[in-house]
């Protein structure tokens, strides 16, 4: 904005005293605004910068554009520690944008302040301790200061006290104190004053400390005490008292302690009461031999470092009858055979029991109260205390004692002296059974019938044996003989505890029909055996095995219904089924149900029959390759033992059938033909990568040959235009010249023989064809059918228009599992003749076709259409 004189009265200088409170006015000024400024000040006067503090001052409005600078009290101005002068830069702006910035200089004026104490006296009341008997000396140094660094004076009140303070502030005692005669505490008021009379006062406490200079003495005269043993903790034995000459006029502050072993006793440190704290057992060492306990009691007039006295007292321990008779062990376990006779000695309890009381009158005892299960068979002798004998023999097999295993008895051992303490003795007598009987099987022999397909690990039966001994003996089972074959040492396993018989290997009826085992039962001492016969039941677990299980062949599309295809038949064998039990099903690949087996059941041989003709012309059939999956099932056992639970097993045979199409359209023929010999490598269907690589390579080669053919056809069309054709020209002429072959093949010239005829569906004329190769020509009325030669040929057509023979076309598709090319039977309709020419079948409608030789079976496919 524009700089204008708006702050009236500035710059200026003002003064304020130190320690000024908040809100003290420092300076007043006005703000003048332009007449054009209708609304006054836009930015009120503010302190934008101070040197060095900004928080100590603020600007307040007084109204009518009057303002004053005041102190904030935070921080409080201090002349001694803060700057003596502050430059306040005041800024203002009116509503027209005019601004002004001026300086107010504030000077801080010094003010006289009270003296202040420093050190401990500044924050707390100081307490001084003086020992009695200490000579006069300096006991404390007062530290004070004046903010203006003026010289200070010290004074002490009240005046009649044995202390004085020097001008340096040092406080001295003026006498040697006696704690027993002088006051124990003094309060001194110390005042410090500056030259202007301003002062400050603090209090100093002086405590006189008593010192111990006399030895305490015992006032108790008794030195020997007698108490019984086993006193409860806290029992008072003696009350020891003492006095301290330093405290004759008051209760002595003495401290009592035991200097000797405090295992049994303790003393109250303040009252001197001697009490029992530990168990006092007269019957245990060391008190059993030395029943007197010596205790040294010490009294002190200070917890440490004071004067002390000691006194020895003796405490005699008296024996009481406090222990019952003890037996070690307190529980006895004995064994006795079930046939032990009456009067047999079992146990003498006197050898194991005693009373540890020292006094003979307290350690005598006797045995009474034999009771418990078995007390009718066991008793204490009447003549000799504590002697245990058998009073009656035991037979565990007797129904009256059935289930008896252990006699549980108790005997009471008791003090003769009062209070007749007693203990219970527990006696367990195990009646040991005697193995008198052999194990006996529930059957002399066992027979189990097991189907041969029983799962390994299955339980096939259980044997059981018992023993008349009581308690019943633990019987273990084992196979001691039998159960093995040529291939397996142990086919069977028996549970040692339960007797379950399980199979460890698969049973085979065709190998072994019966297994005889010898099973042994043992009670660890005596054994018995039994025979186990395992009859293996025949089950239809063998699937039919047929030959061949895979076969591939080709058939012509015109094969008659009911024909045994290629004379194919399968022969099946089954180890456990009758030859008449076989059934044949074509489960997969039999599209439109063209194929069936005859017979379909009841024989182990069957032939493949064509059930219905193929119809490709009407589109009913589209597949040229059929992959048949044949299931051969059996449902009959040779033995026919249990037909209700028979199983059915299935064998599989896979057939691959390729249908060879016959020609459906008229094509030209030629007296000669070209035979193409091609060798193929066979590969395994499991080598999945072979068809993949062959297919990919074939596709690439097909694309390359098509592209080269297109270039060649374009070149021929531009260089060799077609010549006119005359009426009566043969359907096929010999080629005049041949273009360069792109595929190297072996070529042979043979004569074509036509052994069949048919009517062309387009023109309605008759044509001849070779039944094996499919080569065709228009029929001449005067030419008879020719016999079929025993040669395999493929035909090649030529163009009457003078064009060269076209190259053999590449195969259009490659099967993923075989290296044979799928034949096609497509033909193109004859082209319409041009003006001036007669319509001759085959002219401009002929297509170059290629025949390929199939693999070793000798069949030839129909010529494939040429073109891209």
Buried (B, 14 or more C-beta within 10 A) or exposed (E): EEEBEBBEEBBBEBEBEBBBEEEBBBBBBBBBBBEEBEEEBBEBBEBEEBEEBBEBBBBEEEEEBEBBBBBBBEEBBBBEEBBEEBBBBBBBBBBBEBBBBBBBBBEBEEBEBEBBBEEEBEEEEBEBEBEBEBEBEEBBEBBBBBBBEBEBBBEBEEEEBBBBBEEEBBBBBEEBBEBEEEEEEBEBEBBBBBEEEBBBEBEBEBEBEBEBEBBBEBEBEEEEBEBEBBBEEEBEBBEBBBBBEBBEEEEBBBBBBBEEEEEBBBBEBEEBBBBBBEEBBBBEEEBEEEBEBEBEBBBBBBEEEBBBBEBEBEBEBEBBBBBBBBBEEEEBEEEBBBEBEEEEEBBBBBEBBBBBBBEEEBBEBEBEBBEBEBBEBBBBEEEEBBBBBBBEBBBBBEEEBEEBEEBEBEBBBBBBBEEEBBBEBBBBBEBEBEEBBBBBBEEEEBEBEBBBBBEEEEBBBBBBBBBEBBEEBEBBBBBEEBBBBEEEEEBBBBBEEEBBBBBEBEBBBEEBBEBEBBBBBBBEEBBBBBBBBBEBBBBBBBBBEBEEBEBBBBBBBEBEEEEEBBEBBBEBBBBBBBBEBBBBBBEEBBEBEBBBBBEBBEBBEBBBBBBBEBEBEEEEBEBBBBBBBBBBBBBBBBEEEEEEEBEEBEBBBBBBBBBBBBBBBBBBBBEBBBBBEEEEEEBEEEEEEBBEEBBEEBEEBBEEBBEEBEEBBEEBEEEEEEEEBEEEBBBBBEBEEEBEEBEEEEEEEBEBBBBBEBEBEBBEEBBBBBBBBBBBBBBEEEEEEEEEBEBBBBBBBBBBBBBBBBBBBBBBEBBEBBBBBBBBBBBEEBEEBEEEBEEBBBBBBBBBBBBBBBBEEEBBBBBBBBBE
